Amino acid sequence: MAVKPGTKQARGRARREAILEAAATLFATNGFRGTSIAAIAEKVGVTDAGVLYHFPTKTDLLLAVLAHFERLDADELAETYARGGYDLLLALRDLGAQMERTPDLTALGLTLSAEHLQDDSVVNAYFRERYAVLRAFFEEAITDAIDSGHVRPDVDAASEASALIAHLDGIRFQWFFSDGAVSMDQSVRTYTDAMLARVRADVDTRSSRAGRDAARPGI
């Protein structure tokens, strides 16, 4: 009896997803160099050829894993990232809880970035670009908050963005090495609240800014 095309395609997609999940778990635990195609195949219950059918090389598989989890991360944070300026800065309080809900993704990022910290690889290039994009994203949000009058104009947006990322990175390590005793959720909320208290413009400044904007032609 012939297998229906739709059924075959669905099985293929399911197998591909299983390979991605298995590879992500092993990469997060053993690193890229410490994980073999054979180990991934064994975890999924297929042959090496079955893995290579979907991903011709281990590097191809790693890049697919990163892309897969980046999409999941984007979906998880879509509502937060859709905001801008000061609203986005307020929403950053929830990032710690989100990282705790996705420990595999958190571990994967830590392991791979550390493993490829100083080499000349596609993984190193991936994380360099990811950090650059994230810094620019947070810097833009802080700059927008300055423009709206919620954050003081003397605040260095680039420095605050880098400091925020440094906290997010550091607390991930502490969470893992304390077996969760150090709460990412609580720490990120505390840091975000302290940052906002440090950079926030006072009410009089915001009121003056709003008055100036209202007086401008076309506003």
N, C-alpha and C positions, 0 to 999 in steps of 0.2 A: 504494500500500500504506500503510495507516494505521500510525502510530507507536504502539507500545504505551505506555499511560500511565506505567508504571513507568520505561520508558526515557526518556521525555520529562522526568520529574521528576528522574531521575538526571543528565541533561544540564544541567538547570536548576541543580541544586545544584553541579555541577562548574563551570559558568560563573560562578556567584556566588562560589565559592571563588577562581577565577582572578582575578576582579575585585578581591576583597579583597587577594590577594597582590600584584597589580600596584599597587594604590593604596597599600598599605603601603610598598612599595619606593620609589615616587615621593614620597610624603609624607616619608619618612625622608631622602630625598636633596634634595628641592627645597622641603620645607615644604608646609603646607596652601595658603597663598596662591600659591605658585609652581607648583602642580600644577593642571592643568585636567582637566575631564571628557574632553576630546578626547584628551589625552595618555594617560590611563588606558585609554580605548577603543582607541587605537592599539596600546598595549602588549599588550592582551588579544587584539586582532584582531577587534573588534566595532565597531559604530557607537556614536555618542553615545547614541542611543535605547536601544541594547542595555544600556548601563550604567544609564541612568535607569529602565529597566524594573524593575531589581532595587533601585535606590536612587534615590528621586525627586529628592534634592538632594545636592550635594557634602558638606554637613554630615551628612546621614544616612549617607553612605558613610563619612565619617571616624569617626563614632560606632560604626558597625558594625565598622570596622577595630580600633578600640580595644577593643571588647568581644570580638572574635575573638582578639586577641593576649593579652588578659587571661585568657581561658579557657585558652589554650595555656600561659601562664605559671603559672597555678594548677595545671594538670595536671603540669607539670614539677616544681613545688615541693610537690606534695600531701603527699608523705611527710614533708618537712621541716616544713611548716606544721601537720601533724597532731600534732606533738609540742608540748609546752608547757614552760614554766619553763626550768630549766637545760638540759634535753635540747635544747630549741629553740636556746638560745644556743650550745651546742656545734655544732649542725648549721649555724649561720650561716657556718661556715668554708667551706662548699661554695657559697655564693652567687656568689662571683667566677667560679668555673668555670662555673656555670649561665649567667651573663651572657655569658661568652665563647662558649658554645654557641648563643646566640640573638642574634647581632649585629644582625639586622634589628629585633628588638624593642627592643634597647638603643638603637639609633640613633633609632628612631621616638620613643621617650620623650624623649630629649634634644632632638631637633629641635622637636617639637611643644610641649614645655613651655617652651623658650626663645622660640619664636615667639609664644606667647600669654601671656607672663609678666605683662604689665600690662594686657591688654585685658579687656573684659567679655564673654566668649564662653563657649559651652558647653564648649569645650576647657579654658579656664582653670578653670571650675567643676569639671570632671572631675579635673584634677590637684590642685586644692585638696583635694577630697574624698579622693583617693587618698593624698595625703601625710598627711592627718589620720588615716585608717584605719591606715596603716602605722605612724605614730608610736604610736598607741594599742595596736597589736598588739605592737610591740617593748616598749613600756612595761609592758604586762601580763605579758609573759614575764619581764622583769627583776623585777617585783614578785613574781611567783610564785616566782622563784628566791630572793628575799629571804625569803619566807614559809617556804620549804623549808629554809632555813639554808645554802644554797649560796653566796649573795651576802650581803655585809655589810649590816646594817640601816641604816647611815648613807649608803648609796649613793642618789643622786638618780636614780630610774628614768627620769623624764622627760628629764633632761639627757643621760643615757647613750643613750636611744633616739634623740634628735635628733642626737647626735654620730655614732652609727652610720649613720644615713641620710645625713648630710653626707659621710661617708667613701665610702659606696656611690655617691653622686652624683659626687663629685670624681674617683674612680678611673675612672669610665666615660669622663669627658672625657679624662683622661690616656691611657687605653688607645687611644682613637680618634686623638688628636693625635700619638701616638707610633707609629702604625701597628702597635700591638700589642706594641711593645718593653717597655712598662710592663705587667706582667701583672696583670690583675684578680684572677685566681685566687690568686697569691702574696700580693698586697697585702691582700686581704680576709682570707686566712688569718692573716697577720701581725697585722693590726689586731684581729681577733677574739681571737687568743691574748693579745695585750697587754691588751685590754679585760678579758678574764676574769681575767688575772693581777692586774689592778688592783682589781677589785671582789670577787674571790672571798673567801669567809669561810675562816678557817683551820680545820683539822680539829677542834681543841678546841671552837671555837664551834659547829660542826655537831653534834658529839657532845653538847654541853650542850643544844642545841636539841632533838635527838632524845630525850634523856632527859626533858626537860620535857613534850614532846608525849606520850610514852608514859605519863607519870604522870597525865595529864588523864583524867577520867572520860569514857568513851565513845569514846576514841581507841585 
